[in-house]
Every structure is written in C-alpha cells, then in structure tokens.
Amino acid sequence: MGVADDIITPCFRTPHDIAQAEIHAICALKNQSWPHSIESQLAWWEKNTAGDDVFVTLVREREIIAFLRLRNRIVVVSGIRKEALCVTEVCVDKAHRGRGLGSRLMGAAVDHIANTGSGVAYLLCRDAQEPFYAACGWRRVDRPLQIESASGRGRRVLADDERCMTFDPQNRLGGQIILFGDVF
Ligand SMILES: CC(C)(COP(=O)(O)OP(=O)(O)OC[C@H]1O[C@@H](n2cnc3c(N)ncnc32)[C@H](O)[C@@H]1OP(=O)(O)O)[C@@H](O)C(=O)NCCC(=O)NCCS
C-alpha cells in the first residue's frame, strides 16, 4: 500500500499540549533537512518557541512525517500595523517526499489560517522552493519589502535568491510591507 492509500491525519498542537516525544520526533524530522544535531535542534526549539505558536503535523501510523510551525506576527503594510501568521520550518520526511504530502500539510495550515482573525499569512523561502509554494496556491510578493530584526539588529531587504510568499485571498497585505522577526 502506498502513502497515498494510507491514513494520514493532520494534527494541531500548541506548546501547552505537545508531548516531549513529539518535540523529539519533529526535531529528528527537521534534522533531515537542516542537519545540525538533535541536541542543537532541541536547544533551538527551546529558544525559538513562543507560547502562542501552533505546530501542524501530518501523522501516519503514529509517526510524524511532516511538520510546519505557525507564528503570530505583526507586519506593517503601508504604515499600518496588521496581524498575520508566519509559516516556518516546512518539511516532509525524506522517505515520503514528492507524493503530495507537502501540499496536504500546507492545506492543513491554510485551513487554520483562514479561521484565525487576520486570515493572512506569509513565509520566506529560497527561489528554488517558490514553485512548491506556488503549487500550493501561495503568491510571491513582488512589491517593496523590508525585514526588521526583532532583536534590534536593523533592517534589511530580501536577498536575490530569497522570496516572500503569501496566503492573502483578500489582498490585505497589498502595499509596501515591513516584516518583523529573526526566524523565518
Ligand atoms: C519542499 C517540501 C516540503 C515539498 O514537500 P513534498 O511532499 O515533496 O511536496 P508535494 O509532493 O506536495 O509537491 C507539491 C507540488 O510542489 C512541487 N514541488 C515540490 N517540491 C518542489 C521543489 N523543491 N521545487 C519545485 N517544485 C516542487 C511538486 O512538483 C508538486 O507540484 P504539482 O502539484 O504541480 O505536481 C519537501 O521537499 C521538503 O521537506 N524539503 C526540504 C525542506 C525544505 O526545503 N522546506 C522548505 C523550507 S522554505
């Protein structure tokens, strides 16, 4: 039986209800794509997790095979502060890539985003990943965009190979955008 035939369940967790074993499994999954060490992944998780983050996973036979995080952020659009969700750390288990699971994971995230107050989200990625997010229905921001460090290290623009993608069906992020944060 292929993955497409398996029962794969989207699962939503917060820092308050996630089990330590799930954090370990997610860190091991992330380590496939961003290899450091499990200890370093766990330390990063501890340092960079906020109390209002939401963790989205796909689970197959109790195994976490895909993960992303939703962060609550403020953006400034043409001088006006707005709430938005920021999607980070999108990853699918290497053994299960190329079978539509990344799209399903992003679909689960969009369901959540569409039901939050702001209803909009953004993410930063490399140019090589733009086709994946475009296939998921996200659109590239081609307007002026700046990123202000949350820890006061200053402001920067996107690098040549960086992209900002949005889920913004009602065009609430139309205009000049300033993003805030250090982790995307
Ligand atoms: C990017 C990633 C999440 C995609 O997951 P996946 O399960 O392989 O993706 P899917 O099978 O759902 O693919 C969905 C669509 O995106 C396309 N796609 C997937 N990965 C792609 C890539 N790297 N480049 C271009 N297109 C890609 C697929 O062809 C498919 O398009 P289609 O519907 O027209 O056939 C996965 O490859 C991954 O975990 N990569 C490593 C971590 C990473 O780079 N994350 C992104 C951080 S910004």
Ligand as a Chemical Component Dictionary entry (heavy atoms), coordinates in Angstrom:
data_LIG
# 
_chem_comp.id                   LIG 
_chem_comp.type                 NON-POLYMER 
_chem_comp.pdbx_formal_charge   0 
_chem_comp.three_letter_code    LIG 
# 
loop_
_chem_comp_atom.comp_id 
_chem_comp_atom.atom_id 
_chem_comp_atom.alt_atom_id 
_chem_comp_atom.type_symbol 
_chem_comp_atom.charge 
_chem_comp_atom.model_Cartn_x 
_chem_comp_atom.model_Cartn_y 
_chem_comp_atom.model_Cartn_z 
_chem_comp_atom.pdbx_ordinal 
LIG C1  C1  C 0 9.553  21.371 -0.015 1  
LIG C2  C2  C 0 8.876  20.098 0.533  2  
LIG C3  C3  C 0 8.161  20.459 1.823  3  
LIG C4  C4  C 0 7.853  19.634 -0.501 4  
LIG O1  O1  O 0 7.146  18.514 0.018  5  
LIG P1  P1  P 0 6.604  17.362 -0.956 6  
LIG O2  O2  O 0 5.740  16.462 -0.164 7  
LIG O3  O3  O 0 7.757  16.755 -1.652 8  
LIG O4  O4  O 0 5.750  18.232 -1.981 9  
LIG P2  P2  P 0 4.487  17.764 -2.838 10 
LIG O5  O5  O 0 4.696  16.357 -3.266 11 
LIG O6  O6  O 0 3.249  18.065 -2.071 12 
LIG O7  O7  O 0 4.596  18.733 -4.093 13 
LIG C5  C5  C 0 3.622  19.713 -4.348 14 
LIG C6  C6  C 0 3.965  20.431 -5.635 15 
LIG O8  O8  O 0 5.172  21.188 -5.472 16 
LIG C7  C7  C 0 6.151  20.754 -6.410 17 
LIG N1  N1  N 0 7.419  20.706 -5.706 18 
LIG C8  C8  C 0 7.709  20.021 -4.595 19 
LIG N2  N2  N 0 8.982  20.255 -4.205 20 
LIG C9  C9  C 0 9.499  21.100 -5.134 21 
LIG C10 C10 C 0 10.762 21.730 -5.291 22 
LIG N3  N3  N 0 11.764 21.557 -4.424 23 
LIG N4  N4  N 0 10.935 22.515 -6.369 24 
LIG C11 C11 C 0 9.934  22.708 -7.252 25 
LIG N5  N5  N 0 8.710  22.168 -7.145 26 
LIG C12 C12 C 0 8.498  21.371 -6.101 27 
LIG C13 C13 C 0 5.705  19.389 -6.853 28 
LIG O9  O9  O 0 6.179  19.107 -8.160 29 
LIG C14 C14 C 0 4.198  19.487 -6.801 30 
LIG O10 O10 O 0 3.712  20.165 -7.946 31 
LIG P3  P3  P 0 2.473  19.560 -8.778 32 
LIG O11 O11 O 0 1.322  19.553 -7.810 33 
LIG O12 O12 O 0 2.328  20.513 -9.898 34 
LIG O13 O13 O 0 2.905  18.192 -9.160 35 
LIG C15 C15 C 0 9.886  18.957 0.761  36 
LIG O14 O14 O 0 10.594 18.732 -0.426 37 
LIG C16 C16 C 0 10.881 19.215 1.867  38 
LIG O15 O15 O 0 10.643 18.865 3.013  39 
LIG N6  N6  N 0 12.055 19.807 1.529  40 
LIG C17 C17 C 0 13.116 20.045 2.486  41 
LIG C18 C18 C 0 12.794 21.148 3.448  42 
LIG C19 C19 C 0 12.561 22.464 2.745  43 
LIG O16 O16 O 0 13.308 22.876 1.879  44 
LIG N7  N7  N 0 11.483 23.147 3.156  45 
LIG C20 C20 C 0 11.109 24.440 2.649  46 
LIG C21 C21 C 0 11.662 25.488 3.548  47 
LIG S1  S1  S 0 11.168 27.118 2.986  48 
# 
loop_
_chem_comp_bond.comp_id 
_chem_comp_bond.atom_id_1 
_chem_comp_bond.atom_id_2 
_chem_comp_bond.value_order 
_chem_comp_bond.pdbx_ordinal 
LIG C1  C2  SING 1  
LIG C2  C3  SING 2  
LIG C2  C4  SING 3  
LIG C2  C15 SING 4  
LIG C4  O1  SING 5  
LIG O1  P1  SING 6  
LIG P1  O2  DOUB 7  
LIG P1  O3  SING 8  
LIG P1  O4  SING 9  
LIG O4  P2  SING 10 
LIG P2  O5  DOUB 11 
LIG P2  O6  SING 12 
LIG P2  O7  SING 13 
LIG O7  C5  SING 14 
LIG C5  C6  SING 15 
LIG C6  O8  SING 16 
LIG C6  C14 SING 17 
LIG O8  C7  SING 18 
LIG C7  N1  SING 19 
LIG C7  C13 SING 20 
LIG N1  C8  SING 21 
LIG N1  C12 SING 22 
LIG C8  N2  DOUB 23 
LIG N2  C9  SING 24 
LIG C9  C10 SING 25 
LIG C9  C12 DOUB 26 
LIG C10 N3  SING 27 
LIG C10 N4  DOUB 28 
LIG N4  C11 SING 29 
LIG C11 N5  DOUB 30 
LIG N5  C12 SING 31 
LIG C13 O9  SING 32 
LIG C13 C14 SING 33 
LIG C14 O10 SING 34 
LIG O10 P3  SING 35 
LIG P3  O11 DOUB 36 
LIG P3  O12 SING 37 
LIG P3  O13 SING 38 
LIG C15 O14 SING 39 
LIG C15 C16 SING 40 
LIG C16 O15 DOUB 41 
LIG C16 N6  SING 42 
LIG N6  C17 SING 43 
LIG C17 C18 SING 44 
LIG C18 C19 SING 45 
LIG C19 O16 DOUB 46 
LIG C19 N7  SING 47 
LIG N7  C20 SING 48 
LIG C20 C21 SING 49 
LIG C21 S1  SING 50 
# 
